[in-house]
Amino acid sequence: MTKHVLVPVDDSDRASQALEFVLEEYPDATITALHVIDPADFYAATGIEGGAMANYDRIKENHERRAEQVLESARDHAEEAGVEIETDHVLGGVSRTIIEYIDEHDVDHVVIGSHGRTGARRILLGSVAEKVARRSPVPVTIVR
């Protein structure tokens, strides 16, 4: 029996579909919606020019505000379904951080949305869902 389901969320339709799947299939489990803030996004936004570090804190704050909006949306969606969920956001590389979260929080199932990349685009960009599925110590359901 699944006791703790982790659902990584961002503002994508696939992540919303994954959350919806969990709410329908595991309403009695502990459900955690997790948003990972990737620090690489800060550097991409700031560049490596002289003023980059001055903008880093402001950009980080913007990403944290955005994370809270994503998690608030997940809580609202769960409330509409009559299910209570936990939410969390962490800073780190997305797939690696999800795997670490699984280990540190007694998660026994992961449901993750796939962005549906194929071919060269998937090879070049990689797939968070694929990396999580390959490295996860617990079962993973990929919602497409």
C-alpha distance (Angstrom), angle and dihedral (degrees) to the residues before:
residue distance angle dihedral
M1 . . .
T2 3.78 . .
K3 3.79 111.6 .
H4 3.82 104.9 169.6
V5 3.80 123.3 28.8
L6 3.79 122.2 -171.2
V7 3.80 118.7 -154.1
P8 3.80 115.7 -173.7
V9 3.81 107.7 -148.1
D10 3.76 136.4 -166.8
D11 3.78 128.3 155.8
S12 3.83 94.4 -78.3
D13 3.79 127.5 117.6
R14 3.82 90.1 -124.5
A15 3.79 92.3 56.8
S16 3.80 89.6 49.5
Q17 3.80 89.7 50.9
A18 3.81 90.1 50.1
L19 3.81 90.6 51.7
E20 3.79 91.0 47.7
F21 3.82 90.1 50.8
V22 3.81 91.1 52.0
L23 3.79 93.2 47.3
E24 3.81 90.0 53.4
E25 3.81 98.9 40.1
Y26 3.82 102.8 35.4
P27 3.82 107.5 28.1
D28 3.82 92.3 143.7
A29 3.80 96.1 49.9
T30 3.77 126.1 88.5
I31 3.80 102.6 -96.9
T32 3.78 121.8 -160.5
A33 3.79 120.8 -169.8
L34 3.80 107.2 -156.3
H35 3.78 127.3 -165.6
V36 3.79 116.8 -166.6
I37 3.78 117.7 -154.2
D38 3.79 108.2 -152.2
P39 3.83 111.3 -147.2
A40 3.81 88.7 -153.5
D41 3.79 85.6 73.8
F42 3.81 89.6 61.1
Y43 3.78 92.2 54.9
A44 3.78 91.9 45.4
A45 3.79 89.2 53.3
T46 3.80 95.7 44.9
G47 3.77 100.0 38.3
I48 3.77 118.5 -156.8
E49 3.78 98.9 -77.5
G50 3.81 122.4 126.1
G51 3.82 95.2 -90.6
A52 3.79 94.2 49.5
M53 3.80 97.4 102.8
A54 3.79 91.7 47.2
N55 3.80 88.5 59.2
Y56 3.82 95.6 41.5
D57 3.82 96.1 85.4
R58 3.79 92.8 46.7
I59 3.80 92.0 48.6
K60 3.82 90.8 47.2
E61 3.81 89.9 51.9
N62 3.82 90.0 50.8
H63 3.81 90.8 51.5
E64 3.80 91.0 48.5
R65 3.81 90.6 50.2
R66 3.80 89.1 49.8
A67 3.83 90.0 49.1
E68 3.79 90.3 54.0
Q69 3.82 90.2 50.6
V70 3.82 90.8 51.5
L71 3.81 91.1 48.6
E72 3.81 92.4 45.7
S73 3.80 88.3 53.9
A74 3.82 89.7 50.9
R75 3.82 91.1 50.1
D76 3.81 90.9 49.0
H77 3.81 91.5 49.4
A78 3.80 90.8 49.9
E79 3.79 92.1 47.3
E80 3.81 90.0 53.2
A81 3.82 87.8 53.6
G82 3.79 90.6 49.1
V83 3.80 93.7 -114.7
E84 3.78 126.8 124.1
I85 3.81 116.1 -138.7
E86 3.76 137.6 -178.0
T87 3.80 120.7 -129.6
D88 3.76 133.6 -158.3
H89 3.78 139.3 167.7
V90 3.77 126.9 -156.4
L91 3.77 137.1 -178.9
G92 3.81 120.5 -120.2
G93 3.78 148.1 76.6
V94 3.79 104.5 -38.2
S95 3.82 106.0 -125.1
R96 3.82 94.8 33.8
T97 3.79 91.7 48.5
I98 3.81 92.7 49.5
I99 3.82 90.1 52.9
E100 3.80 91.2 48.6
Y101 3.81 90.3 48.6
I102 3.82 90.3 53.2
D103 3.79 90.7 54.6
E104 3.81 95.9 43.7
H105 3.83 98.7 45.0
D106 3.80 106.1 43.6
V107 3.81 94.1 -111.5
D108 3.80 114.3 171.7
H109 3.82 101.1 -177.0
V110 3.81 135.6 26.3
V111 3.79 125.6 -156.9
I112 3.78 113.1 -169.2
G113 3.77 134.2 173.1
S114 3.78 119.9 -122.4
H115 3.76 118.7 -140.4
G116 3.79 89.5 -146.7
R117 3.78 98.7 -125.3
T118 3.78 114.1 166.0
G119 3.77 139.5 -175.2
A120 3.78 121.8 0.0
R121 3.79 93.0 -9.1
R122 3.83 90.8 60.4
I123 3.79 91.9 45.9
L124 3.80 93.2 49.3
L125 3.79 97.7 41.6
G126 3.78 98.7 31.1
S127 3.75 123.4 -143.5
V128 3.78 122.6 -97.0
A129 3.81 90.3 -158.5
E130 3.80 91.3 51.4
K131 3.81 93.3 48.0
V132 3.79 91.7 48.0
A133 3.81 91.4 48.1
R134 3.81 91.7 50.6
R135 3.80 96.5 45.5
S136 3.78 103.2 33.3
P137 3.80 117.8 113.7
V138 3.85 88.5 -152.4
P139 3.82 133.4 53.4
V140 3.79 116.2 -75.5
T141 3.79 127.2 -155.8
I142 3.80 115.1 -160.2
V143 3.78 114.7 -154.6
R144 3.80 114.1 -151.6
